[in-house]
Amino acid sequence: MIIRSLKKVPRERLHGEEMRGVSRQVPVGKAEKSPNFSFRVFTLEPGGHSPFHSHASEHVNYIISGKGALKDEKGELHPLSAGDFCLVDPYEKHQYRNLSETEALVFICAVMKQYE
């Protein structure tokens, strides 16, 4: 059994041409020898965004705090706020965007551990 406060999980700043203001924490994943799942927590600073991308696995996201949008394959933005769940299917192109100028967008991203 593992019980961990997110406040004690190291935060890693991510860098890339297609992303801005993104950091990641992994409270449960490969390092904890989780049998199947990895739970990552992403923080998007005000105006930040993930890359517009797709991948081989589905993932489930839960918005912890803030407001933003999920951009779909057609480029449409779908509003997100605290308490929302999102399912992104395999190979579905998507992007998370923080539309706030003052507040971080924080969300859990649950994936199979091999996609951590």
N, C-alpha and C positions, 0 to 999 in steps of 0.2 A: 504494500500500500504506500502511496505517495501523497502527501499533502503539502502544497507549496503555495506561498503567497506570491502573486504576480509582482508585487513590489520588490521582492527579493530575486527575481529572475533578471539576469543581465540583458540589456537592450543593445542590439546590434544595428547600427546605421547601415542601410543598404544603399549602394551606389549603382548607377546605370544611366545611360543616355535617355532612356524612355521613362524614367521615374523621377519623382521629386519629393523630398521631405518624407521618406519612408523609413521606419525602423521596425525591427522584429524581435520578439521574445519567444522562446520555446519552453513553456512550463512543463510540458509532457511530450516526450518524443523518443527518438532512438537512444539518446544518452541515458534515459531513465529505463531503458529496456522495455518500453511499452510493446506489448505483443502485436498490436495491429494499427494503432492510431497515433497521429501526431497532432497536437493542438498548438497552433502558433497564434500569437497575438500581434497584430500589425497596428501601428500607430501612424496615421497620416497627418502631418502638420497642416495648419491652415494653408489652403491652396495646393496641398500635396496630392500626388496621384501615383498609383501603381502603373506598370507598363500595360499597354493594350496587347493582350496575349491570350494564348490558349495552351492547354496541356492535356495529357492522356488520361488524367483521372478527374472524376467529379470531386467537388469539395463543398462543404457546408460552412456558411459564415453566419456569425451572430454579432450584431452590432451592440457593443457594450455602451458606448457613449458617443455623442456628437451627431452630426448630420452630414450627409453627403449624397452620392449617387453611384449607381452601378451602370456603367455604359455597356450596352449590348453590341452584338455583331453588326447591327444596322446603324450604330452610332447614337442610338436613343439613350437618354439618361433616365434612370428610374430612381426616384427619391428613396433615401434610406435614413432611418433614425433609430435611436436606442430602442432595443427590444425587437428589431426586425431580424428575421432569418432569411438567408438566400441560399439557393441551391444552384450551383453552376455545373452544367453537364460536361462530360469529357469533350474536348476539342471545341467547346463553345468560347469564342473570342469575347473577352471582357476586360473591364478596367474599373478599379475603385477610385473615386474622386472625392476629395474633401472640398466642398464648395464654400465652407466657412472662411472668413478672414480672421477669426479670433479663437476658434475652438478646435482642438484635435478631434479626428475621427478615429475611434479605437474599435477594432473588431477581432473576433476569434475566427481563425480559419482552420477547420478540421479536415485532415487528409489522411489517407493511408500512409503509414510511416515510410514506405519506400519513396514517397513523393515529398518528404520533408525537405 
